[in-house]
Amino acid sequence: MTEKKLFPFQEEIVKEIEKRKKLIVRASPGLGKTVIACEFIKRNPDKTVLILTPPITPLVKSWIEHLFEWAKLKPNELQVITKGGTLIDYYKRVILVPYTIFTKLYLMMDRRDILILDENHLLKDPKRKRSRAVLQYSHFHRPEFIIMLTGTPIYNKPIDLWTSLHLCNPVKFNSFWKFAIQYCGAYKNKWGYWEFPAHASQRLKSLIKPYIVSKTWQEVKDQIPVPPLIKKEIPLGKATKEIVELNKLIERTEEGLKKENLKKKQRQLVGIQKIPKVVELLTDYLIHKHDRIVLFVWHRKVAETYREKLNGKGIKAEIFYGGLSGNEKMRLLDEFKKGEIQILIMNWLAGGLGLNMEFCYCGVFAELDYTTSAIQQAFYRIFRLTSKEPVFVYFTRLEDSYEDRIVEILLKKEDVQEKILGKLDFKLPFEEKENKSLGIKLSLTK
């Protein structure tokens, strides 16, 4: 059997890891970050390894497959710990642990030469348990190599970078608050709480350069065929009077907690109002063009209503959410892959990491989120290096609602990411005012 080889850009990243030792690997989802890490493990057979991943069963399973296929591990060299009471086998060369389990075991973990942090943007808040566990382990054991894998190092705002930069150089980035104030524009609001704005600093871009290697689809398209990605905004008309009045109330409200509660209420109302027209879009148009569709939502109540409406029209739909067990998630994905489920209704946080659905070529955002990276991570589940057909992603929007403000925030954060990290692969389509090329003859603009 012919041994698989890396693409040139992947080979370049492996060499950068060897050279810099502690590095943030920012590669667009689907470009093979796991493959890169496994290749580095294979080339360093004398070094012990600790791999930390999100607690997502399909992702853990994918890591195991890649370790055997690319790192050429033998079964007796790997220990996968998925329960808190598991005894650590210190003689295993590679130990794979989800972050949630690591928070219970890190004090008992031995020193490893290589520490791999998958989806390391999850460590953005240094006060979270998983972040504290990783930081303490790194400070005490000082791994020779720390490899941080992410497609979105700035998940929400530039302050998200601090934990990763501290792991790269704990001396230079020894103070969270110094970094926040000098490079991220942190300030105290009139109520005395700290604000961390979406602030782009040219100094920050220069500061992080030695600690990050970045590859996007656009940069490597001469090495690999990039599947077409078609993104469109679908206007769903005007919001109801109730939502418009609530939107005005939000703008007038200054008190922070009250304002946040009003926003949450309006977001759910917007999600509910959009249901009839999104169902029409799915049943009258998209389901005839795509045999499988992922419908991204936020609210559980909205997801359940979609399932009820779609099943009532004879379309098999199921909900994929965070409360499901690992086996239930694997079952849903398997049925979706086989075509037994036509529309998978997915909370984008539950399904936005670690899943590979290259067999699906259509995604619809029925609700919007404030975080650009959350949306990017979600649609990258279906837009993969292995995608064989054009991928279509539709973003629905209700005018005169708080979604107008969400769009403004998304575009600003996208601009900040681009100024700090460099050109983004694919920008959100909200600046497009017309959708003449869609050819959808539905009552979507009533």
C-alpha positions, 0 to 999 in steps of 0.5 A, a space after each residue: 500500500 502506498 504511504 499517504 503524503 502531506 500536501 506541501 502546506 502541511 509539510 511546511 507547518 510540520 517544519 514550523 512546529 519543529 522549529 518554533 516548538 510552541 505554536 498556534 496552528 491556525 488552519 481553516 477547518 477541513 485543511 487537516 490539522 489532525 493529520 499535521 499533528 499526527 505526522 509530527 508524532 510519527 516523526 518523533 517516535 522517542 517523544 511522549 504525547 498528551 492530546 487534549 480534545 473537546 468531549 465530542 465522541 465523533 471527534 475522539 473517534 476521529 483522533 483515534 483513527 488518524 493516530 493509527 493511520 497517520 502516526 502509525 501507532 500500535 494499539 499498545 502505544 495508545 491510551 484513551 481516557 474517557 472516564 474520570 476514574 480511569 487509571 493513567 497508564 504512564 507507560 503508554 507513549 500517547 494519551 488522549 483525554 477530553 478536556 472535561 476529564 483532564 480537569 479531574 486528572 491533570 494533577 496526576 498526569 506525568 510530564 509529556 514531551 509533546 502537548 497537543 491542544 485541539 480546538 484550543 480556542 476553547 481555552 479563551 477564558 483563563 478563568 475556566 476550569 479547563 483553561 486553568 488545568 492546562 495552564 497549571 499543567 504547562 507551568 509545572 511540567 513544561 512540555 518541550 512542544 505545545 501544538 495548539 490547533 484551531 481554525 478560529 484563534 480569535 473566537 469572539 474578540 482579540 482578548 481570546 488570544 491571551 491563553 494561547 500566547 501565554 502558553 507560547 511565551 509565559 514570560 512575555 505574556 505574563 499579565 492578562 490585564 496588561 495584554 488586555 489594556 495595551 493590545 485589546 482596548 479593554 476599559 471599564 464601563 460606567 457601571 464599573 465592569 470591564 469591557 473587552 471590545 472587538 478592537 483591532 490593533 496593528 501592534 497586536 498583529 505584529 506581536 502574535 506573528 512569531 507564535 502563529 502559523 496560518 494557512 487558509 483555503 485561499 492560500 493553498 488553492 494551488 495545491 489542492 482543489 477548493 470545493 466551491 462554496 456558495 453563501 447567500 442571504 435570504 431576506 424573510 421580510 419584516 418583523 412583527 410589530 411586537 418584535 419591532 417595539 421590543 427592539 426599540 425598547 432594547 435600544 432605550 434600555 441602559 441597565 445591562 442585565 435587563 437589556 440582555 434579558 430583553 435581547 434573549 426574549 427577542 432572539 427567541 421571538 425572531 426565531 419563532 416568527 421565521 419558522 413558517 418561511 424557513 419551512 417553506 424554503 426547505 420544503 418547496 425549494 431546497 429539499 428538491 435540490 439537496 437530499 440532506 440538509 443541516 438546519 442550524 438553530 439556537 433555541 431548543 423550542 425553535 428546534 422542536 417546532 421545526 421538527 414537528 412542522 417538517 415531520 408533519 410534511 413527511 420530511 424526516 427531521 431530527 434534533 442534534 443537541 448537546 444533551 445527547 449521549 455520545 452514542 445517540 450523536 453517533 447514531 444520528 450522524 450515521 442515519 443522516 449519512 445514510 439518508 434516513 434523516 433528510 434534515 438534521 436540526 443542529 444547535 451550532 454549538 453542539 455540532 460546531 466542533 469536530 464533526 465531519 459531514 462532507 456527505 452533506 452539501 447544504 446548510 441553512 442558518 435559521 437563527 443568527 449568532 453574535 460570534 463570527 467564529 461560531 458561524 464559521 465553525 458550524 458551516 465548516 462541518 459540511 464544507 470540507 477538503 473532501 467535499 466532492 460537490 459545491 456546498 450551499 450555505 443560506 443565512 436567513 434574516 428578519 429585517 427590523 429586528 435585533 438581527 440587524 444589530 447582530 449583522 452589524 456586530 458580525 461584520 465588525 468582528 469579521 473586520 477585526 479578525 481580518 486586520 489581526 490574523 490576515 485575510 479570511 477565507 470566506 466572508 459572511 454574505 450580509 453586505 449583499 443587499 440583493 439575491 437575484 441569482 437565487 431564483 427562488 420563487 417563494 413568498 419569502 419577502 412578504 
